[in-house]
Amino acid sequence: MKSFNLPKRAARLIVLQRIELVNSFLLKLRKLLGRYFFSNFITKYFLNTRIIGDKYYQVMMNEFLSIKDYINKDDKDFLSIGGGLGGLELIINQVFKSNNYYFIERDYVSKKVKYGWGGTINDEAYNDLNLQKKFLKMNEMQENQINIFDYDKDILPEKKFDVIISLLSLDYHYDFDVYIEYLKKVSKIDTKIIFDTIRADYFKIIFKNVEIIRSDTNTVHKSKRIICSNFLN
């Protein structure tokens, strides 16, 4: 697999999450016409789903390459927080077979897209959970591997995970404390928690083990990707 199979609606949602995937002409139209008209009309009729599938796959592959050295065949239970449609988890599933994937998402699209630090409230969402499940199954993830939880309506899963991933979401858009007590419940001593943050040093008082695995210096917030394990208390 070198691309993702995408329903048209999924391609439109991905572009909302990652506007950098569209060409320069569509970027100009978005700037000229505004987000609402762009999302509800332009992407409906002028988006090339195949090209978006190719580009989204490459972006997710790059994300996978940043964390692949920290995942191994013994990791079976993965938790994704705010991972969008789940492209990263699909690539993990290609490499490490027969895993179980749990997704915590919100089932609506925020009226305004926010980038970077948003504070202590998790009020953003750019997802459609029915569409997410359809997308995962179209790209070779089996029904019995998929567990999707609506953050606003469902009781969140309480089991011990091997890997917890929240790229460009937890502590990037909102404060880590939103989930800290929950993460303690679902972590083992060696659970690997991978996320992006603008304050990497802060987590040395939260975890025994903190390692920076990537630094993004060309972004407004100059975030760092870290892997943490073993809560101190």
C-alpha positions as CSV (number, residue, x, y, z in Angstrom):
1,M,0.0,0.0,0.0
2,K,1.4,3.4,-1.1
3,S,-1.8,5.4,-0.7
4,F,-5.0,5.3,1.3
5,N,-8.4,4.5,-0.2
6,L,-10.6,7.4,0.6
7,P,-14.3,8.1,0.4
8,K,-14.8,11.7,-0.9
9,R,-16.1,12.8,2.4
10,A,-13.0,11.5,4.1
11,A,-10.8,13.4,1.7
12,R,-12.7,16.6,2.5
13,L,-12.3,16.0,6.3
14,I,-8.6,15.3,5.9
15,V,-8.1,18.6,4.1
16,L,-9.9,20.4,6.9
17,Q,-7.5,18.8,9.3
18,R,-4.4,19.3,7.1
19,I,-4.9,22.2,4.7
20,E,-1.3,21.9,3.5
21,L,-2.3,18.8,1.5
22,V,-4.1,20.9,-1.2
23,N,-2.5,22.6,-4.1
24,S,-1.6,26.3,-4.2
25,F,-4.7,27.2,-6.3
26,L,-7.1,25.7,-3.8
27,L,-5.1,27.4,-1.0
28,K,-5.7,30.7,-2.7
29,L,-9.4,30.0,-3.1
30,R,-9.7,29.2,0.6
31,K,-8.0,32.4,1.5
32,L,-10.2,34.4,-0.9
33,L,-13.5,32.7,-0.2
34,G,-13.1,31.8,3.5
35,R,-13.2,28.4,5.3
36,Y,-16.9,27.9,5.3
37,F,-17.4,28.2,1.5
38,F,-14.2,26.3,0.9
39,S,-15.2,23.4,3.1
40,N,-18.8,23.1,2.0
41,F,-18.5,23.8,-1.7
42,I,-15.0,23.9,-3.2
43,T,-13.9,20.6,-1.6
44,K,-17.1,19.0,-2.6
45,Y,-16.6,19.6,-6.3
46,F,-12.9,20.4,-6.9
47,L,-10.9,18.0,-4.7
48,N,-8.9,15.1,-6.2
49,T,-9.5,12.3,-3.8
50,R,-6.7,10.1,-5.2
51,I,-4.1,12.9,-4.8
52,I,-5.3,13.6,-1.2
53,G,-5.0,9.9,-0.5
54,D,-1.4,9.8,-1.8
55,K,-0.4,12.9,0.2
56,Y,-2.1,11.9,3.4
57,Y,-0.4,8.5,3.2
58,Q,3.0,10.2,2.8
59,V,2.4,12.5,5.8
60,M,1.3,9.6,8.0
61,M,4.3,7.5,6.8
62,N,6.6,10.4,7.9
63,E,4.8,10.4,11.3
64,F,5.3,6.7,11.6
65,L,9.0,6.9,10.8
66,S,9.4,9.4,13.7
67,I,8.1,6.8,16.2
68,K,8.8,3.4,14.6
69,D,12.0,2.7,16.6
70,Y,9.9,2.9,19.8
71,I,7.3,0.3,18.8
72,N,7.9,-3.4,18.7
73,K,6.1,-6.7,18.0
74,D,5.2,-7.2,21.6
75,D,3.1,-4.0,21.7
76,K,-0.5,-5.2,21.0
77,D,-2.9,-2.6,22.6
78,F,-2.7,0.9,21.2
79,L,-4.7,3.9,22.3
80,S,-5.0,6.9,20.0
81,I,-6.2,10.3,21.4
82,G,-7.2,12.9,18.8
83,G,-5.7,11.0,15.9
84,G,-8.2,12.1,13.3
85,L,-9.2,9.4,10.9
86,G,-6.5,7.0,12.0
87,G,-4.0,7.1,9.1
88,L,-1.0,6.6,11.4
89,E,-2.6,3.6,13.1
90,L,-3.3,2.0,9.7
91,I,0.4,2.2,8.8
92,I,1.4,0.8,12.2
93,N,-1.1,-2.0,11.5
94,Q,0.6,-2.7,8.1
95,V,4.0,-3.3,9.9
96,F,2.9,-4.8,13.2
97,K,0.0,-7.2,12.5
98,S,-3.0,-8.2,14.7
99,N,-2.9,-5.3,17.1
100,N,-6.0,-3.8,18.9
101,Y,-6.6,-0.1,18.3
102,Y,-8.7,2.1,20.6
103,F,-9.5,5.6,19.4
104,I,-10.8,8.5,21.6
105,E,-12.3,11.1,19.4
106,R,-15.0,13.8,19.3
107,D,-17.8,13.4,16.8
108,Y,-18.2,16.9,15.2
109,V,-16.3,19.6,13.4
110,S,-15.4,22.8,15.2
111,K,-16.6,26.0,13.7
112,K,-13.1,27.4,13.7
113,V,-9.9,25.6,13.2
114,K,-7.3,26.3,15.8
115,Y,-3.6,25.6,15.6
116,G,-1.2,25.3,18.5
117,W,-1.7,25.7,22.2
118,G,-5.4,26.2,23.2
119,G,-5.3,26.0,27.0
120,T,-7.0,23.8,29.5
121,I,-10.2,22.9,27.7
122,N,-10.5,20.2,25.1
123,D,-13.2,21.7,22.9
124,E,-11.9,21.1,19.4
125,A,-12.9,18.4,17.0
126,Y,-12.5,17.7,13.3
127,N,-13.9,14.2,12.9
128,D,-16.8,12.0,11.9
129,L,-16.7,8.7,13.8
130,N,-18.8,6.7,11.3
131,L,-16.6,7.9,8.5
132,Q,-13.5,7.1,10.5
133,K,-14.6,3.4,11.0
134,K,-15.4,3.2,7.2
135,F,-12.0,4.6,6.3
136,L,-10.2,2.2,8.6
137,K,-12.0,-0.9,7.2
138,M,-11.4,0.3,3.6
139,N,-7.7,0.2,4.4
140,E,-7.3,-3.3,5.7
141,M,-8.0,-2.9,9.4
142,Q,-10.4,-5.6,10.6
143,E,-13.7,-4.9,12.4
144,N,-12.4,-6.7,15.6
145,Q,-9.4,-4.5,15.8
146,I,-11.3,-1.2,15.8
147,N,-12.7,0.3,19.1
148,I,-13.8,3.9,18.7
149,F,-15.0,6.0,21.7
150,D,-16.9,9.3,21.6
151,Y,-15.2,11.5,24.2
152,D,-18.4,13.3,24.9
153,K,-20.8,10.3,25.1
154,D,-19.0,7.0,25.8
155,I,-17.4,5.6,28.9
156,L,-13.7,5.6,28.0
157,P,-11.8,2.3,27.9
158,E,-10.1,1.3,31.1
159,K,-7.5,-1.2,30.3
160,K,-3.7,-1.2,30.3
161,F,-2.3,-0.1,27.0
162,D,1.2,-0.8,25.6
163,V,1.4,2.4,23.5
164,I,-0.6,5.7,23.8
165,I,-0.2,8.1,20.9
166,S,-1.5,11.7,20.6
167,L,0.4,13.6,17.9
168,L,-0.4,17.3,17.5
169,S,-3.3,16.9,20.0
170,L,-2.7,16.2,23.7
171,D,-0.6,19.1,25.2
172,Y,-0.3,20.7,21.7
173,H,-3.9,21.9,21.4
174,Y,-4.9,21.6,25.1
175,D,-3.3,21.0,28.5
176,F,-2.0,17.5,29.4
177,D,-4.0,17.7,32.6
178,V,-7.2,17.2,30.7
179,Y,-6.2,13.5,30.5
180,I,-3.6,13.0,33.2
181,E,-5.8,11.0,35.7
182,Y,-7.2,8.9,32.9
183,L,-3.8,8.1,31.5
184,K,-2.6,7.0,34.9
185,K,-5.4,4.5,35.0
186,V,-4.6,3.0,31.7
187,S,-0.8,3.0,31.9
188,K,1.6,0.3,33.0
189,I,5.1,1.2,34.3
190,D,6.4,0.6,30.8
191,T,3.6,2.0,28.7
192,K,5.0,4.3,26.1
193,I,3.1,7.7,25.8
194,I,4.0,9.6,22.7
195,F,2.8,13.2,22.1
196,D,3.8,16.7,20.9
197,T,4.4,19.6,23.3
198,I,5.8,23.1,23.5
199,R,7.1,22.4,27.0
200,A,9.1,19.2,27.0
201,D,11.1,19.9,30.2
202,Y,7.8,20.2,32.2
203,F,7.2,16.5,31.9
204,K,10.3,15.6,33.8
205,I,8.3,16.2,37.0
206,I,5.5,14.0,35.7
207,F,7.3,11.0,34.3
208,K,10.4,9.1,35.4
209,N,11.4,8.7,31.7
210,V,11.2,11.5,29.2
211,E,12.9,11.5,25.8
212,I,12.7,14.0,22.9
213,I,12.4,12.0,19.7
214,R,11.8,14.9,17.3
215,S,12.0,18.7,17.3
216,D,9.9,20.9,14.9
217,T,11.7,24.2,14.7
218,N,9.9,25.6,11.7
219,T,6.5,25.8,13.2
220,V,5.0,28.8,15.1
221,H,5.1,26.9,18.4
222,K,8.4,25.0,17.8
223,S,7.0,21.8,19.3
224,K,8.9,18.7,20.4
225,R,7.7,15.1,20.1
226,I,8.4,13.2,23.3
227,I,8.1,9.7,24.5
228,C,7.4,9.2,28.2
229,S,6.8,6.3,30.6
230,N,6.4,5.6,34.3
231,F,4.3,8.2,36.1
232,L,6.2,9.5,39.2
233,N,3.0,9.6,41.3
